[in-house]
Amino acid sequence: MALDMGKVRSFVMDLLKKNKALTEREVKAAIAKAFKVNPKKVGAAIIRDVRVSLGIDRPGALAYARTMLAKSPGLEAKKVIETIGTKFGIRLGPPDVSRLRSKKKGAGARRGRPRAAAAGRRAGRRGRAAKAPARAVRLPKAAAKGKKVISVAYHGTGLPQALAAFFRSLAG
């Protein structure tokens, strides 16, 4: 049975007006239940169009958050996230990726390269010696003579005069 897009659109609009925080999957399930169709047969485009028309899309929420922070930069992050959540029904924050992790214990350990110690043991069993290449570390001449030396690396941006003044302030 083909769906009447006008009825589906009005149903989705009413549903999202009641609860903005519904996910696309939950809206599809509600449409399938109301119109007695398979949820896989329901397209997501109409849901996304309704979200945009109601103003509860993610880009709109991010733009609203930017304007909030532009007006008052000292606003707490918790306050911004709560406001966006109530107004747009969107959760701002890192995505939940726990569903992407493997359920099997130790499955992640098998991926990638083996650790160096394990590789060395395996190489030793096959009769080959697994030696790491030795790195030569050059010490400054003062350290070679037994004097204490401190070396610092700093990657800074700005005027050279400002950086020079900064290093002079450290020296004394």
C-alpha positions in Angstrom: 0.0 0.0 0.0 1.4 3.4 -1.0 1.5 6.1 1.6 -0.4 9.4 1.2 2.5 11.9 1.7 0.1 14.6 2.8 -1.2 12.5 5.6 2.2 11.3 6.6 3.6 14.9 6.6 0.8 16.1 8.9 1.2 13.1 11.2 5.0 13.7 11.4 4.4 17.5 12.0 2.0 16.7 14.9 4.3 14.1 16.3 7.4 16.4 16.3 5.4 19.3 17.7 4.6 17.2 20.7 8.1 15.8 21.2 11.0 17.5 19.4 13.6 15.1 20.7 12.3 12.0 18.8 14.9 10.4 16.7 14.4 9.6 13.0 14.1 5.9 13.8 11.4 6.5 16.5 9.4 8.7 14.1 9.7 6.0 11.4 8.4 3.4 13.9 5.5 5.6 14.8 4.6 6.2 11.1 4.8 2.5 10.5 2.5 1.7 13.4 0.0 4.4 12.5 -0.2 3.6 8.8 0.4 -0.2 9.2 3.5 -0.4 7.0 7.0 -1.7 7.4 9.3 1.0 8.9 11.9 0.2 6.2 9.4 1.4 3.6 9.1 4.8 5.2 11.6 7.4 3.8 13.6 9.8 5.9 13.3 12.7 3.6 9.8 13.7 4.7 10.9 13.6 8.4 13.9 15.8 7.6 11.8 18.3 5.7 9.3 18.6 8.5 12.2 19.1 11.0 13.6 21.9 8.9 10.2 23.5 8.4 9.6 23.4 12.2 13.1 24.8 12.8 14.5 21.9 14.8 17.3 21.0 12.5 20.9 20.6 13.8 22.4 23.4 11.6 19.8 25.8 12.9 20.5 24.8 16.5 24.2 25.3 16.0 23.6 28.7 14.5 21.4 29.6 17.5 24.1 28.5 19.9 26.7 30.6 18.1 24.5 33.7 18.3 23.9 33.0 22.0 27.6 32.8 22.7 28.3 35.9 20.6 25.9 37.9 22.7 27.2 36.7 26.0 30.6 34.8 25.7 30.6 34.1 29.5 27.6 31.9 29.3 28.0 28.4 30.8 28.1 25.5 28.4 25.5 23.6 30.5 23.1 26.5 30.1 23.6 26.6 26.3 23.2 22.8 25.9 20.0 22.9 28.0 18.5 25.8 26.0 19.3 24.1 22.7 17.8 20.8 24.0 14.5 22.4 25.0 14.2 24.7 22.0 15.3 22.4 19.3 15.1 18.9 20.8 18.7 18.3 19.8 21.5 17.0 22.1 24.7 19.0 21.6 27.7 17.0 22.6 29.9 14.2 21.5 27.9 11.5 19.7 27.3 8.2 21.4 29.6 5.7 19.7 29.2 2.9 22.2 27.0 1.0 19.7 29.9 1.0 17.3 32.2 -0.8 19.6 32.5 -4.5 19.4 30.6 -6.6 21.9 33.3 -9.3 22.0 35.9 -8.9 24.7 39.4 -8.4 23.3 38.3 -7.9 19.7 40.0 -4.5 19.7 43.3 -6.0 20.8 43.5 -8.1 17.6 43.2 -5.1 15.3 46.2 -3.1 14.3 49.9 -4.0 14.7 51.0 -6.3 17.5 53.0 -4.7 20.3 56.7 -4.7 20.0 57.3 -7.2 22.8 55.0 -9.7 21.3 56.5 -9.2 17.9 60.0 -9.8 19.4 58.9 -13.0 21.1 57.4 -14.3 17.9 60.5 -13.4 15.9 62.7 -15.1 18.4 60.8 -18.3 18.1 61.4 -18.4 14.4 65.1 -18.1 14.9 65.4 -14.4 13.9 66.6 -11.8 16.3 64.2 -8.9 16.7 66.3 -5.9 17.6 65.2 -2.3 17.7 67.5 0.1 15.9 69.6 2.0 18.5 69.1 5.7 18.5 72.1 7.9 19.2 71.2 10.8 21.5 73.5 13.8 21.2 74.0 15.7 24.4 75.2 19.3 24.4 78.9 19.8 25.1 78.2 21.1 28.6 76.2 18.0 29.5 78.9 15.8 28.2 81.3 17.5 30.6 79.0 16.8 33.6 77.3 20.2 33.9 73.6 20.5 34.3 71.8 21.6 31.2 68.1 22.3 30.5 66.9 22.5 26.9 63.5 23.9 26.0 61.6 23.8 22.7 58.9 26.4 22.2 56.8 26.9 19.2 55.2 30.4 19.5 53.3 32.8 17.3 53.6 36.5 17.4 56.1 39.2 16.9 59.8 38.2 17.3 60.3 41.0 19.8 57.5 39.7 22.0 58.9 36.2 21.9 62.4 37.5 22.7 60.9 39.5 25.7 59.2 36.3 26.9 62.5 34.3 26.9 64.4 37.2 28.5 61.8 37.2 31.3 62.4 33.5 31.9 66.2 33.9 32.1 66.2 36.3 35.0 
